[in-house]
């Protein structure tokens, strides 16, 4: 359990430093935003599939679908605002 925790923290630290170095590039911000949106939409579809297959109760799945859908919409909106700001 500790090894998995350390691995996840290590990946987050590496991602942080890579993004810190390259965040000033427009392409990096665009593709990172697109990746976050894509992962959240994928999570929505995954939870919907699990609910349809009765692996997960609908009451639990709807909350997760709403959460990930809301995050995708917020990131999409912020990405458009940043794109307008960058010109």
N, C-alpha and C positions, 0 to 999 in steps of 0.2 A: 504494500500500500504506500509506503514512504517513497519507494523508488518511482512509482507512477506520479506522485505529487511532485517530486524533484524534477522529473522529466517535463511535466507540464509547466512548472515555473521556469525551467530552463528555456523552453520554447517561447514562452511569453517574453522573457528577458531578451532573447535573440531577436524576436520580432520587434520589440521596442527599439532596440539599438539600430536595426536595419531601417525601420521607418523614420527614426530620428535623423539618420544620415541622408535619406532620400526624400523626405516629405515635401521639400520645397519644389519638387518637380510636379507639374500638372498631371502628367500621365500616371504617376504613382498614386496620387490622390484619387484620380478617376477610377483606376482599376481596383484600388483598395475598397472604395465605396461600392463599386459594382460587385466585388467579391462578397462583401458583407451583405448586400441586398440579396445576392444569389443564395448564400447560405441560409438566410432567414426564410426565403421563399421555399427552399428545399425542406427546411424544418417544418414549415406549414404543411406541405404535401405529405411529409413523413408522418406527422401526427394525425392528419386526416386519414391516411391509409391504415395506421394502427387502430384508429377508432372504427373504421369500416370493418376491419378484420376482427373486431372485438378483443383485441389484445390489450387495449387501453380503454377505460370507461369514457364515454362521451363527455361527461362532466369535467374530467381532467383534461381531455384533449382540447376542448373548446377554449379553455383558458390559455393553454400553450399556443394554440393557433392564433388567438387574438394577440398575445404578447409578441410573438415573432412577426406577425403581420404589421403590428404597430411599429416595431423597430425598423422593419423594411421601409415603411412609408416615411418615417422620420429621417432615416439615412438618405433616402431618395430626395426628400425635400432639402435637407442640408447640402447635399451634393449639387443640386440645382442652384442654390443660393451661392455656394462657393464658386460655381462655374460662372455665374453672372458677375460676381465680384472680381474674378480673375480677368474677365474680359475676353 
